[in-house]
Amino acid sequence: MAIGDNVLRVMDRIAAAAERCLREPEDITLVAVTKTVEAPAIAEAIEAGVAAIGENRVQDAARKLTDGFASVEKHLIGHLQTNKVRKALELFDMIESVDSLRLAREMSTRLNVAGTSADVLVEVNTSGEETKFGLDPDEVLPVVEQIADLGGLRILGLMTIGAFLPDPEDVRPCFRLLRDLRNEIEEAVIPGVSMEHLSMGMTNDYEVAIEEGATIVRVGRAIFGERG
């Protein structure tokens, strides 16, 4: 099936999931995950209505996304190494994967020198898997408070990669945990911190994530097919 048809099908499923939990479909952003996907296929997805794309690696974005994609938001959704911060800040509209205070400090230093700011999400390891990046849940509130004091970083919410399990229902606790952490941070009323976004849910489980409050879902395989 063509990429455009896939995009429309995903959007229909997003709308249906939103309606089931009495939410507005337009409050949910579809980020098309473009890992291993080349520019012509990305252009097809944009033509079909995708308004945001997500890349995992800075070097891939630098190669693929420099020309012809000015109309879409560009999100970094993979782990960011401190030595690639400068380039990432040039390329992306949002860094979804701020997963340590050390990384946040490096970003803040560069932003403060340049006199600019960046939209970020704080990544949380909700599954407890050692192979995943992200803050431990009990670290999130104190780290968000420290990041908020750095300057240059606009914290707009939280992001997680849930456990990859065959049954999406089994991933639901990861999403509920992220939502609970969002609520805890909101109650803390940290100056300059917004919990506008929960980025959670991928091809296998984005509908469950929407039911649990996702405002951003990151979908690759359902749009572009299986990766090679």
Stockholm file with secondary structure:
# STOCKHOLM 1.0

chainA/1-228         MAIGDNVLRVMDRIAAAAERCLREPEDITLVAVTKTVEAPAIAEAIEAGVAAIGENRVQDAARKLTDGFASVEKHLIGHLQTNKVRKALELFDMIESVDSLRLAREMSTRLNVAGTSADVLVEVNTSGEETKFGLDPDEVLPVVEQIADLGGLRILGLMTIGAFLPDPEDVRPCFRLLRDLRNEIEEAVIPGVSMEHLSMGMTNDYEVAIEEGATIVRVGRAIFGERG
#=GR chainA/1-228 SS CCHHHHHHHHHHHHHHHHHHTTCCGGGSEEEEECTTCCHHHHHHHHHTTCCEEEESCHHHHHHHSSSSCTTSEEEECSCCCGGGHHHHHHHCSEEEEECCHHHHHHHHHHHHHHTCCEEEEEEECCSCCTTSCSBCGGGHHHHHHHHHTTSSEEEEEEEECCCCCSSGGGGHHHHHHHHHHHHHHHHHCCTTEEEEEEECCCTTTHHHHHHTTCSEEEECHHHHCSCC
#=GC SS_cons         CCHHHHHHHHHHHHHHHHHHTTCCGGGSEEEEECTTCCHHHHHHHHHTTCCEEEESCHHHHHHHSSSSCTTSEEEECSCCCGGGHHHHHHHCSEEEEECCHHHHHHHHHHHHHHTCCEEEEEEECCSCCTTSCSBCGGGHHHHHHHHHTTSSEEEEEEEECCCCCSSGGGGHHHHHHHHHHHHHHHHHCCTTEEEEEEECCCTTTHHHHHHTTCSEEEECHHHHCSCC
//
